[in-house]
């Protein structure tokens, strides 16, 4: 099995969340708990366009969840929603104003390889207010990753006009399924 990598934008948005919500004290707590490799990358400054080991993405999120949440991974989706706001409302802002929800989610298929160097994303529809996202072939599946994709998708749906979004993971490779599947519906 290979090792997956993730673009720095996924890490930098989570570090920004700590800075905005917990300030210098929060950053000190985070750095004290990080492995030497992750700590060095954060201290150097995460470069949004650079590749980082997927393990550091998981470590960063689980450490943030443990320090500033309850350690039950409930904070993962909030961090992903923040990531969507930090990364998508800037350069992609125009797309959210003119694109439909399904069109926006369809762009995620094309953008997957710009954010991950493993696996691919499929997006299907089951009507005008539903979407099915499947993560296939990802080298190192992890619950944090699936929850992150779910949080990102939910916020993307909201940014493109969807209201009262409900999402759930209905299949997961960690549970023996062939792929990870997230289903979302909205008004």
C-alpha positions as a printed NumPy array, in Angstrom:
array([[  0.   ,   0.   ,   0.   ],
       [  1.351,   3.44 ,  -0.905],
       [  1.304,   6.637,   1.062],
       [ -1.125,   9.405,   0.174],
       [ -0.288,  13.101,   0.195],
       [ -2.478,  16.17 ,   0.602],
       [ -2.021,  19.773,  -0.487],
       [ -1.004,  22.29 ,   2.128],
       [ -4.268,  24.221,   1.764],
       [ -5.977,  21.426,   3.716],
       [ -3.493,  21.822,   6.581],
       [ -3.208,  25.611,   6.484],
       [ -6.963,  26.115,   6.892],
       [ -6.94 ,  23.966,  10.042],
       [ -3.954,  25.863,  11.472],
       [ -5.792,  29.113,  10.669],
       [ -8.853,  27.82 ,  12.569],
       [ -6.672,  27.332,  15.669],
       [ -5.145,  30.806,  15.286],
       [ -8.534,  32.488,  14.848],
       [-10.341,  30.585,  17.589],
       [ -7.612,  29.954,  20.16 ],
       [ -4.849,  32.481,  19.466],
       [ -1.224,  32.147,  20.508],
       [ -2.034,  29.96 ,  23.511],
       [ -3.901,  27.552,  21.27 ],
       [ -1.031,  27.445,  18.792],
       [  1.413,  26.752,  21.624],
       [ -0.769,  23.877,  22.815],
       [ -0.999,  22.498,  19.278],
       [  2.742,  22.722,  18.666],
       [  3.491,  21.061,  22.012],
       [  1.354,  18.059,  21.024],
       [  2.513,  17.734,  17.399],
       [  5.158,  15.29 ,  16.218],
       [  8.499,  16.918,  15.393],
       [  7.766,  16.645,  11.634],
       [  4.355,  18.32 ,  11.831],
       [  5.596,  20.938,  14.287],
       [  8.492,  21.824,  11.958],
       [  6.111,  22.231,   8.995],
       [  3.737,  24.442,  10.986],
       [  6.597,  26.564,  12.341],
       [  8.063,  26.984,   8.822],
       [  4.625,  27.905,   7.556],
       [  2.395,  25.548,   5.607],
       [  2.601,  26.291,   1.877],
       [ -0.842,  25.868,   0.322],
       [  0.444,  24.489,  -2.996],
       [  2.989,  22.053,  -1.505],
       [  2.33 ,  18.343,  -0.917],
       [  2.394,  17.035,   2.68 ],
       [  2.089,  13.494,   4.018],
       [ -1.547,  12.503,   4.535],
       [ -0.542,  11.238,   7.999],
       [  0.229,  14.831,   9.004],
       [ -3.235,  15.903,   7.837],
       [ -4.799,  13.21 ,  10.039],
       [ -2.48 ,  14.022,  12.96 ],
       [ -3.249,  17.737,  12.751],
       [ -7.008,  17.238,  12.732],
       [ -7.09 ,  14.6  ,  15.48 ],
       [ -4.811,  16.733,  17.654],
       [ -7.028,  19.792,  17.162],
       [-10.101,  17.678,  17.946],
       [ -8.488,  16.32 ,  21.107],
       [ -7.237,  19.736,  22.309],
       [-10.166,  21.955,  21.365],
       [-13.053,  19.512,  20.979],
       [-14.021,  16.442,  22.938],
       [-11.668,  13.988,  21.248],
       [-14.633,  12.267,  19.58 ],
       [-13.997,  13.614,  16.04 ],
       [-17.11 ,  15.817,  16.174],
       [-14.944,  18.859,  15.43 ],
       [-13.719,  17.352,  12.13 ],
       [-16.699,  18.55 ,  10.086],
       [-16.495,  22.068,  11.539],
       [-12.819,  22.194,  10.571],
       [-13.707,  21.048,   7.037],
       [-16.466,  23.651,   6.795],
       [-13.919,  26.273,   7.834],
       [-11.56 ,  24.877,   5.175],
       [-14.272,  25.266,   2.545],
       [-14.811,  28.869,   3.608],
       [-11.082,  29.628,   3.714],
       [-10.209,  27.959,   0.417],
       [-13.349,  28.105,  -1.695],
       [-14.82 ,  31.521,  -1.043],
       [-11.714,  33.241,  -2.344],
       [-10.657,  32.111,  -5.814],
       [-13.839,  30.108,  -6.482],
       [-16.299,  32.743,  -5.192],
       [-17.694,  33.495,  -8.668],
       [-18.441,  29.798,  -9.29 ],
       [-20.59 ,  29.672,  -6.16 ],
       [-22.574,  32.678,  -7.308],
       [-23.348,  31.364, -10.798],
       [-23.082,  27.562, -10.545],
       [-25.766,  25.161,  -9.398],
       [-25.119,  22.901,  -6.44 ],
       [-24.658,  19.862,  -8.679],
       [-22.326,  21.8  , -10.955],
       [-20.219,  22.861,  -7.93 ],
       [-20.012,  19.295,  -6.619],
       [-19.127,  18.105, -10.108],
       [-16.103,  20.449, -10.095],
       [-14.872,  18.563,  -7.017],
       [-14.333,  15.524,  -9.23 ],
       [-11.923,  17.508, -11.389],
       [-10.263,  19.196,  -8.424],
       [ -9.664,  16.024,  -6.405],
       [ -6.202,  15.452,  -7.886],
       [ -5.287,  19.051,  -7.119],
       [ -5.782,  18.27 ,  -3.41 ],
       [ -4.921,  14.575,  -3.083],
       [ -2.443,  12.431,  -4.974],
       [ -4.397,   9.244,  -4.32 ],
       [ -7.8  ,   7.912,  -5.274],
       [-10.571,   9.757,  -7.004],
       [-14.023,  11.165,  -6.305],
       [-17.259,  10.345,  -8.073],
       [-20.355,  12.522,  -7.714],
       [-23.794,  11.285,  -8.72 ],
       [-27.263,  12.711,  -8.336],
       [-30.502,  11.173,  -7.145],
       [-32.732,  14.076,  -7.942],
       [-32.455,  17.852,  -7.854],
       [-31.721,  18.105,  -4.117],
       [-29.514,  15.074,  -3.47 ],
       [-25.952,  14.046,  -4.205],
       [-23.876,  10.925,  -3.685],
       [-20.102,  11.242,  -3.309],
       [-17.897,   8.167,  -3.574],
       [-14.241,   8.119,  -2.648],
       [-12.533,   5.314,  -4.535],
       [ -9.013,   3.944,  -4.469],
       [ -7.656,   6.207,  -1.734],
       [ -4.418,   4.644,  -0.428],
       [ -4.988,   5.228,   3.275],
       [ -8.692,   5.529,   4.102],
       [ -9.404,   7.164,   7.442],
       [-12.551,   8.235,   9.278],
       [-11.166,  11.762,   9.623],
       [-10.817,  12.011,   5.844],
       [-14.385,  10.859,   5.185],
       [-15.742,  13.277,   7.786],
       [-13.651,  16.043,   6.245],
       [-15.039,  15.361,   2.777],
       [-18.555,  15.28 ,   4.254],
       [-18.052,  18.638,   6.012],
       [-16.555,  20.181,   2.879],
       [-19.445,  18.914,   0.725],
       [-22.051,  20.203,   3.174],
       [-20.529,  23.67 ,   3.25 ],
       [-20.114,  23.676,  -0.547],
       [-23.818,  22.874,  -0.898],
       [-24.672,  25.77 ,   1.424],
       [-22.364,  28.156,  -0.422],
       [-24.114,  27.292,  -3.672],
       [-27.589,  27.927,  -2.267],
       [-28.631,  24.696,  -0.522],
       [-30.362,  24.996,   2.847],
       [-30.779,  22.543,   5.716],
       [-28.133,  20.156,   4.422],
       [-28.141,  16.634,   5.81 ],
       [-25.21 ,  14.326,   5.099],
       [-24.267,  10.844,   6.204],
       [-21.662,   8.252,   5.382],
       [-23.466,   5.115,   4.234],
       [-20.457,   3.01 ,   3.167],
       [-16.816,   2.972,   4.249],
       [-13.75 ,   0.997,   3.211],
       [-12.792,   0.767,   6.884],
       [-15.982,  -1.266,   7.364],
       [-15.215,  -3.569,   4.45 ],
       [-17.03 ,  -1.688,   1.681],
       [-15.504,  -1.249,  -1.781],
       [-15.584,   2.565,  -1.453],
       [-16.529,   5.319,   0.978],
       [-19.911,   6.856,   0.16 ],
       [-21.412,  10.072,   1.487],
       [-25.012,  10.98 ,   0.712],
       [-26.288,  14.55 ,   1.045],
       [-29.706,  16.102,   0.679],
       [-30.843,  19.697,   1.002],
       [-33.733,  22.089,   0.508]])
